[in-house]
Amino acid sequence: MKELSESVLISKAQLYDESLFDSISLPEVYEQYDDLLEYENVVLSRQNDDKVRKFPDSALAETGNLPPAGNTGGVSRILGGFDGGCEVGYDGKWDSRQFSELCERLDFARSASDFLDDERSYIRLCDKIFKVSDRGATFGAIKYKYVLIHHGLKVYIHSNPVSNIQPIRVFFGFHVLCKSSLFACNSYLCRFFSFLGFEVRGEILSRVDCQVLFERSLSDYVSSMSKFSENDCIVTQCRGKLNRYVNLRSRKTETITLSSESLELCIYDKRSQILSQDKETYELFRRYVLGGGELPSDLTRIEFRFRRDILRRYGINTFDDLRVSVRSLLSIVSYDWFRILLKPKTRNSDKQSIDPLWQEVRDRFDYYFSLENQELIERSREALKNFIPQKDFRRISNLVRQAGGCLATVAAFSVGRLESSDDMLDFSVHKLREVLKNMFDKYRKGRIENEVLKGFSPCDDFSDDVMNCIDVDVIRSNLESYVKSISKIPF
């Protein structure tokens, strides 16, 4: 294998530097690193050492000049950032000729991977070598045929994208985010896709993980949350699940999660988790997160995991939105959605003091996710809380088409062959009128029952079957006038 000069390695590392993109064109980079093909094939080849891929020192040297994962400049330890993971979908348009050529190469590599031909399952795109998976991936009801993997970066490419399908989805994992800024990675990918023939016209974030690390034992946080046995000291808006995972060998709690449909808080023992990973992950974590130091005896990670619904709720759709909103978003969820109080909570818990341990968590989130570019205008906490998301009209149109398809199926089974579109329309309107009338009657009766129920004072005599006693047709005479006034309310 050829020896690579230090200057070549540094130049390759500078590809991740966002400030250098204006002076480097991707076709030139492609030609510049043709001599790295043999080297990268060796790095990517499988090793038989404990069934993991060996990550040599020379490979780590490639990214030695990358910017830190957080906004801390020259801080040696990166104890906060997005390296938990980020998922985004890109909207845009392919160049038909380049896309056709790319699909041919991907089909060949995918077929080789399916036949366990590991050597031919790799494909070189621009200055990177990707492993092409033999299986696709599914997001909701959408199937992506091609999955490309490169050092923690997963690129999902749809084989036949239409107007309502994002042609490309990307997952940024720890292996790439521990060495570079999330926003720098996105800038690089946009130029990378342009070189492949894909014009990026927008992006939609679907998952963002924000984390901070503390050299503390997880038991400190467990004790803080359960310091009062009789009264609760936790304030949370989570209406989902609380899970606690205990290692049966050590009998120690290793993970605590509070999860709802769109937001999750995870507090876990990072030391135990890292020690259970492969050698490559361990070495990356030690060098890029701990600054080359040894793994501390106590290390706890606190991570908020945001999904699409809560990101849309606060108007965070693109990377630009995330950059100016993430600090305020974390301030909101680390207080309103979950917080630990110093004393047992009372009815007016908003004025109660926060536990110093949790306040330390909030301060660290505030520090690592502060806006590094002072020329941008950061969204305030109040602006995020008062934001009103726009309605997703694409979803509404999809629901309308779905309803039309269901009605057409009902007509085919109920009537058989219809002679004209007018017959189909008449049948659909008739069925809709029946369904909507029943729905309206149930809604109206429920409103009346609720209003009548408010007129009753608590009484043990009929508290168990009060709803069974309320019937609009046979209601008692002393409530007739009340029911008549309620029935005049427009719904």
N, C-alpha and C positions, 0 to 999 in steps of 0.2 A: 504494500500500500504506500502511496506517495506521502511524503512528509509535507504538511501544509505550513506555510509561513504564518507568523503571528499577525502580519498586516492583513492577510486574506481573512483570517478569522475575525479580526476586529471589524473589517469592512462588512462582513456578513452580519455581525451582531448589530451594526448600525441600521440595518433594514428595519428594525423595530422602532428606531428613533423617529418620532413623528416629525421633528423639525428638519429631517434630512430628505423627506419624501419629495420636496420640490426640486431637489438637485439630482435625484436618481430616477432614471426611467427603468421600468421593469424589463423591457427587451434587452437593455444593456446588462442588467443584472443577470439575466438568463444566460447570456454569452459569457459573462465574467466567471460564473461558477460551474461551467461545464466540467472543469477538472475536479470538482468535488463529488462527482457522481460515484466514483469508486469508494470514496471515503464514507459517504452517507449510506451506501448499501451495506457497508460493514457495520456502521453504527446501528442500522435498523434490523440487521440480521438477528435471528434468534440465537440465544446462548443457552447452554445446558446447565448453567449455574443456578441451581434451585428453581429451575423452570421459569426464570424471569429474564428480561432483556438487560444485559449489562450496560451500564451507562458510564463510559470511560471518562477520565478527567479531560481529555482533549475535546470531547463533545460538550462538556459543560463550559469549556473555555469559549465556545462559539458565541455564547450569550453573556459573556462577562461584562460587557459594557451597556447592558440594557438598563433602562430607567426603572426605578422602584415601582412596586405594585400600587402603593398608596400615594399620598400627596406630601410626603415628608422630606423630600429632597435628599439630603445626605445622611439621614438616619440609617444606622447600620441594620437595625432590626425592624422588619416590616410586620408590625403586630396588628395590622388592620388593613382591609382591602376587599376587593371583589373576588378573591381567588377561590371562594366557595363554588363559583360557577355562574354562568350567564348564558341565556338562550335568546336568540333573536331570529326573526324571519325577515328576509330582504325581498322587497318588491322591485321589479324592473323588467327588462326585456333583453332576450338573447339575440345575438347575431345568428341568423339561421345556419349559415355555412359553418361558422366556428362551433356552434352547438352540436351540429350533426357530426363533425369530426371528433369532438370531445366524447360524445356518446359512444362512438365506435371504439375509442380507446378504453373507455370505462367498461363497456361490455366485455372486451377482451380480458381486462384485469379481473373483472367480477367472475367471469367464467373460470379463470385460472385459480382464483381463490376458492371457488366452489369445488374444484378438483384437487385441492390441497397443494397446488403448485405455488408455494410461498414466494419464490423468486419472481415469478411473472405477475404476481398480484399487486406489485408496487408500480406506481405511475408517477412520472416526473411532470409537474406543472409549474412553469416558471422556474423559480429557484428552490422549490420545495418538492420533497418526495412523499407521496401519500400512499398509505395502505388502503386498498379498496376492499370493503367487506363483501362477503358472499351473500349477505342478507340485507334487505332494505330496512326501512324504519317507518313506523306509522305514528302520525300525530292526529288524534281524533279519528276522522274517517278518511284522512288523506294519506296515501302511501307514497313514500319517497323511495325510488328504486336504487339510487346510488348513495352509498355512505363512504366518505373519505376521511381517513384518520391520520393525524400528524401531531405527535407530541402533545396530547391533551386537547387538540382542536379537532372537532368533528363537523364535517360539512355534508349536509344532506341536499341532494340535487334531485328535483322532480324530472321525470323523463318526458312528460308532456304537460307542462303547466298551462292553465287557462286563466281567464281573468280573475277568478275568485280563489286561485291557489298561489301561494308564495313560491316562486321558482326555487329559492334557496333558503335553507335554514342552517344556522350555525350554533354549535355549543362550544363555549369557551370553558375549558377545564382548568384544574389547578396547575398542570404541567406547563401551560403557556402563560397563565395569569400571574404565577409566582415570579416570573422573570420580566414581565412587561406590563405596562399600563393597559387597562381594558380599552380606553379610548384610542390609544396608539394602535392596538391590535385591530380595532374596527377600521381605522384610517388605512392601515396596510391592506386589509382584506378588500376594501372598496377598490383600491388600485389593482389588487390581484385579480378580482373578478372582471375588472375592465380589460385587463390583458387577456383573459380567457374569452372575452366577447360578450360579457354580461354588463349591461348598464344599470347601476343601482339608482333607483329613483326614490327610495324610501325604506325605512325599516320599522319594525314593530317589535318591541321587547316583550317577551313572554315569561321570562324568569330572570330574577336578579338576586344573588345572595351576597349579603354584606356581613362581614365578620370582624371581630376583634379578639385578641388573645391576652390572657393574663397568666402570670406565673403564680397561680393560686391553685389550691385543691378544689375539686368540684364539691367536696363536702362543705366548704365555706358557704357556697351558694345554697346548698340543701339546708344547712342550718339556718341561714338567713330567712329562707322561705317558710320554715317550720319552727321558728323560735318561740311562738306562742301556741301552745297545744289547744287551748280552748277557743281562741279568737284568731281569725284569719288576718294575715298582714299582707296579702296579695290583692292587688286591684287589677282586674283584667276584663277586657271586652270580648275575649275569646269564648265562643260558644261551641267549640269543637271538642277535642280530646286532649287529655293530659296523660302522657305515657312516661313511665319510668323504667329504665332498663338496668338490671342488676347483673353483674358478672357472678355466676354461681360459684366459680372457683374462689375468687377473692372476697365475695360477698359485699362488694362495693358498688355503689351506684355509678354508672359510667355515662348515662345519657338521660336528659330530661327534655321532653318536647311538649310544647303547646301548639296545637295545629288546628286551623280552620280551613275552609275551602281555598282561600287565596293568600293566607299568611301563616307562617310557621316560625316559632322561636325554638331554637335548639341550643341547649347548654350541655356540653359534653367534655369528657376527658380526652383532650387532644393527644396527650402523650401515649395513652393506650391505643388510640386509633392509628397514630403514625407508626408505632412499633409493629402493628399488625399488617402494614402495607409492604409492598415489594421494595427492593433495594433502591430502585430508581427514584421512587417517590420519597423515600426517607432521605436520600442524599440531596434531592432538590429542596426539601423542606429545611434541612440543616443549613444548606449553603445560602439560600435566597431568603428564607424567612428568619432564621436565627443568626444570619450574618456570619456563618461559618462556625458558630459556637456549638457546644454540646447540648443535647436535649435536656431541658430542666427536669428536676424530679417531680415538679407539679406544673401542669400546663392545662389550662381550661379555655375552651373556645366558646364564644357566645355569638350566635349567628341568627340573623333575621333573613328569612327566605320569602321573597315576594313573588307572587304569581300574577298572571295577566289581569285578573279582575281588579285587584287592589292597585296595580299600576295604572290601569285605565281610570279608576276612581279619582286618582290625584293628577290626572293629565300627564302621565309619564309614558310616552310612546316611543320616543327616539333616544339615541345616546345624548343628544344635546339637551333634551328634557331631563334625563337622568343626571347629567353633570351639574345642572343648576338647581336640582330639586332634592338630591339624595340626602343632603345634610338635614334639611327641614323634615323630610319624610322619616328619617331615623329618630329625630327629636319627637315626632308625633307618636310613633309606635312604641318607643321606649318609655313613654309616659301615659298616654291615653289607652293604648292597647294592652300594655303590661308594665307594672312597676311593683317594687317591693317597698313597703312602708317601714318606718322605724318603730312604730307602735301599732297595736291592733287597730284596724280600720273602724271608723265610725260612719254615721250617716253622711257627714260632710267630709269625705276623704280627700277632696281636692285641695284642702288647706293643710293637710297633714304632711309632715316631713318625710322625705324619701330616705330609705336606708343608705348610709354612706357607701356601702358596697355596690349598690345599684347605681348610685350617683356617679361612682367611678366608671361604671360601664358607659353611662350616658356621656360623660366627658371624653372618654376615649373614642367613642363613635364620632363625636363632634370634632375631635382633632384630626382623625384620619380621613374623614370624608368632607373636610372643609374645601371650599372652592379654591383650587390652586391658581386659576386664571382670574386675576382681579379685574380684568376688563369686562368680564361677563357679569350680568346682573343676576344675583341669586334669588330664587323664589323664597319668600318668607313662609314661616309656619302658618300664619293666618291665611296667606294666599292659597296654600295647599288645602287647608281645611274648608275654605269657602269655595273651592273650585267645583263647578257643576259640569260633569262630563257630558259630551254630546252623544246623542243617540246614534247607534250603529245602524245606519240605513241599509248597509249591505246585508246585515243579519235579518232585517225586516223583509227585504226582498226575497231572501232565501226561504224564509218562513212562508211567504205568500206562494212561492212556487211549490213548496212542499205541500201546502194545503190543497193547491190545485191538482197535484198528482194524486193525493189521497181521494179527492172527490171523483176524479176520473176512474180510479180503481173501484170505488163504491158503485158508480154508474155501470161499469162493465159487468159487475157481478149481479146487480139488481135488475137492470133493464135489458142488458144484452147489447145488441148493436144499435147505436143511435144514428139516425139518418143525417143529422146536420148539427152544426155547432150551437144553433139556437136551442135544440132539444137538450143538449148537454148543459147549456147555461140555465135553462128553466129547471132542470132536475137539480142542479147544484144550488140554485137559489132557494128552492123548496126545502132541501135538506138543511141548508144553513139556517133558514128561518126557524125550523123546528128546534135545532140544537141551541141556537142563541136565545130563543124564547124560554126554553127550560133553564138555561144558565141564568137568565135575568130573573126568572121567578124565584129560583133558589137564593140568588143574591138579595133580592128584595125582601123575601121572608126572613132571611138571616138578619138583615138590618133591623127589621121590625122587632124580631125576637130579642135582639141585643138591647134595643131602646126600652122595650117593656121590662126586661130583666133589670135595667138600671132603676126602674121605679119601685122594685121590691126592696124592702129593708131586710137584712140578714135575719133569718128565722129558722130554728132547728126543725120546725114542723114540716116544711116542704123544701128544704135546701137540697135534698138528695134528688128529688124528681121535679124540680121547678121547670126544667125545659120541657118535660113531657106534659106539663099542665098548660103550657102556652100554645094555643092554637087560634089563629086569626078568626076562624069561622065560629068557634064556640067560646069565645072569650067572655069573661064575666062582665056584667052590665056596668059595674063601676069603673071598668077600664075601656069601655067602648069609645068614649069621646077622645081618650088619649090615643087609642089606636088609630082613629080616624085622622087625627091631626098628624100622626106620624106617617100615615099612608099617603099624605099629600106631598111629602118631601120628594122632590125630583131626584132620580137616581141616574 
